[in-house]
Amino acid sequence: MAHSHLIAGVAGSAAAPTIRKIGLADLKDALSRGADDFLAMPTHAIFLCVIYPLIGLIAARLAFGYSVLPLLYPLATGFALVGPLAAIGLYELSRRREQGLDVSAGHAFDVLRSSSIGAIVALGLLLVVIFAVWMAVANAIYIGNFGYKPPASAAAFIHDVLTTEAGWTLIVVGNAAGFVFAAVALTLSAVSFPMLLDRDIGAAGALLTSIRAVAANPLIMAVWGLIVAALLLIGSLPFFIGLTVVLPILGHATWHLYRKLVVADGTPAPTYRSAERIRRPAADFPAALFPWRK
């Protein structure tokens, strides 16, 4: 059945993938390989991730209305929650480069023709739900400390956050809650999306493998999460423009991190539908449609 394939893939009855224990040197190497991929395919990566700075600029513009100003920081940090889904095309380009295949920009969209696309969409929706819940929680934390009245101005908002007890509570509680959401998202997506491009294992198998990978390397994956958070913060300055470089490097690096965490085996790879447009030969149509034909 289609639903069972989406959940379990063709490898549903296969043994669970073997997880490696990795170290800090592996994180450094994954980032180095990610940067190398970016330098080899810079225009493709920027093209795929340009939506991020655009969203950031739109969010900044909306902030001048002040009503959404308290959610600007949660929105910016929340990008990391859905980042693994947005970077799916980058994983595909790294996969193709690893195999010595053509890495032109159009191949980033080959994921749409993968037999794993249903599982990818399902996990993507899960991340979107997590992002939406995070925004709701962040809004509730702000209201709990400052009420429903929007800040009078950006300067007043910054002053209240940095110099009042309510603002300090907002910072501490908000960041603590954000850490929980980030940890959940990292655990669920550390290797799941790259794995679905590499193996026809289904959403459940990919999720379980990602959880096992994080559980087997808790400290190292925590460091990886901090690296991602720090680079995203740096890339957000100024006006999120730096994300056009940071995001593709992190996306490519995530593919290489997956390769280090999960041992290759004989699990079937996803199949890809032909990209060629299928056309019926003219001879198959009624002759009345082609009066010039004998």
N, C-alpha and C positions, 0 to 999 in steps of 0.2 A: 504494500500500500504506500501511497505517496507520503502520508504523514509519518509512517514508521521509518521511511528512508530519511526524511528530514531530521528525525530525532536520532536514529541510530546509524544511518548511512549504510553502505554495503558491507562495512566492516563491523557491524554491530555485535557479532558473535566472536570477533577476534580478541586475542589477549590484549590487556591494557598496555599502552605504549610504555616503554622504559624511560624513566626520568633520570637525568644526570644531576649530580651535585656540582655546582659551579662556584667560582670565586670572583674576587674583584678584578682579577686580570681578564676574566671572560667578559665582564661588563665593559672594560676598557676596549677590548678587542671588538666587541659588538658595535660600540660607538665609532671606533675607527673604521670598521667596514661600512657602517651606515654613512659616514662622511664620504668615504670613497665612492659609494653608490651615488650619493648626491652630486659629487663632482663629475661623475661620469654621465649623469642624467639630470643636470640642474634645471633645465627648462621644463622638463616633464614634472618634476617634483613641485616646482613653484606653481605650475599650472594647476596641479591637483589640489594644492593647499591654499590657493589664493582666496578661497571662500573664508578662511579663518580671519585674516586681517580685515576683510570686508565686513564680516559680522562684528568684529571688534570695533571698527570705525562707526558702524551703524549704532552699536550699543552705546558708544561714547556720545554720539550725536543725540540719542534719545535721553541720555543722562542730563542734558541741558534743560530738559523739561522738569528735572528734579524729582518727579514722582517715581521714576525708576532708578534714581541715583543709588539708593541703598542696595539695589540688586546688581549693580554693575560689577562689583568685586566677585560675588558668587557666580555671576554669569561668566566672567573671564576665567575663574578657576574651574568652573564646571565644564569648560571646553575639554579638559583632560579626560572627563568621564566618557565622552563620545568620540574622543580622538582615535581609538583603535578602529572604529567603524569608518571614520573619514579617511584613515590611512590605508584602507584595504587595497587601493590601487597601487600604493607604494610597495606593499608586500608583493604584489604580483610582478612589478617591475624587477624587484630584487630577486624573486624566484626565477624569472626568465633570464636575468643576467647571470645568475649562478649556473644555469644550464647552458649558457652560451647562445641563447636565442635572441631574436631581435627585440630591442627594448624601446622602440618608437612609442610616442605618447599614446597612440590609439590602443596599444596592448594593455594599458592600465585598466581599460574597460572590459577586458576579457573575462573578468570575474562575473560579469552579467550572464555569461554563457556557460559558467561552471555548473556542474551537477550539484554542487554544494551551495548554490545561491539561496535556496530556501532556508538552509540552516544559517547562513550568513545574515539574511534578513531577520530571522527570528532572534538571533543574538543581538543584532543591531537594535531591534525594537526594545529588547531588555535594557540595553544601555540608555536608550532614549527615556524609558520609564524611570530609570535610576536618576537621570539628569533632571527630569521633571519633579520628582519627589525631592531632590536636593534643593531645587529652586523654591519649592513650597516650604520646606523646612527653614531655609535661610530667611524667607519672608516672615515666617512665623516668629523666628528669633528676633528679628528687627522689631516687629510689632510688639513683642513681649517686653522690649526694653524702651522703645520710643513711642509706642502707640501708632495709631493710624495716620496721624498728621504727617504729610511729607515734609522734608527739610525745606527751610526757607531759601537756601542757596547752597551751592557746592561748598563754599567757604564755611558756612554755618554747620553743614553736615560733618566736614572734616574736623572742625573744632569740637563738636559734640562727641564724636567718636574717640578722639585722642585725649580729651581733657575731663571727661565726666565718668562717673562710676558706671552709668548705663552703657557708655561707649566701651569701656574696658571689658565689661561683661559680654558685650556683643562680640568683641574681638576674640576673647577666650572661648566662649561657647560656640561661636560661629566656626572658628578654625578647628575646634575639637570635632564638631559635627562633620565638617568638610573632610577631616582626616578619615573618619569612619567611612564616608561615601567613597572616597578615593581608594581606600584599602579594599573595599568590596569590588569596585570596578576593576582595580588592578588584578585582584585574584581571579575574577571571572574572565578577563580578557588578555592576560599576560601572553598566552600562547594560542588561545582558542581561534582567533581570526586567521593568523598565519597557518595554523594547522588545517583549517578547512580548505585552504587553497592548496595544501600539500597532500592531504589525504581525504578520502571519502568516508569520514568517520561519523558524521552527523553532529547535531548541536549538543546532544547529551554527552557524547564521547569527548568532544572538544572542550566543553565546560569542565568535565571531570578531570581531564588531563591538565588543564590550566590550574585548577585547584590543587592537584597533586604536585605540580611543579612548584607552586608557591609554598606549599606545606613542606616540601623537601628542602627548600632554600629560603627560609623565612627572613634571615638577616640580609642576605644578598639581594633578595627581591625588595626588601624595605629600602635598601640603599638605591636600588634602581628607581623606585618610586620617588625618592628624594631628588635623584638626578633629574628625572622627568619634570618634577615640580619646579626645581631651580631653573632649568633651561626654559621652561614655559614662562616663568616670571621674567627672565632676562629677555626672552623673545617678545614679550608684551610691551617692551619699552623701546622706542616710543610708539605709541598708538598701534601696537600689535604688529607693526611692520616686520619686526624680527622673526615673527612666526613663519614667514615664508622660507626661512632658512632652517630654523630650529625644528619645525614640524616634519619636514621631509627627512632630515637626518635621524630624528627619533623614529620615524616610520620605518625607514630602511634598517635602522639598528634593531628594531623589534623583530624583524624577520631573522636576523642573524642571532639574536638572543634565543629565539625559538629553536633554531638549529642546534644551539649549544645545550639547551635544556632537554630536548626530546630526541631520543635515539632513533635513527632511521631504521625502518624495518620493511617488511613486505606488504604493508597495508596498501590496498588499492588507492591509486590517485584519482581525483575527480576527473570526470570526462568533460570535454568542452564541445559544444555544438559548433558547427562550421560557421565562420563569419561571412561566408559568401552568400550573397543573396540568391535565393532559389527562384528560378524563372521557368515557367512552362514554355516549351518550344512553341513557336508560332504554328507549327503543323498541327498541334493539339487543339487549336481553336477552330470554330466553324469558318468555312471558307468565306462566308458572307462578311466576316469582319475584316477580311483581307482581299478586297475585290481586285487588287493588282496582281494577285497570285494566280497562276495558271492552274 
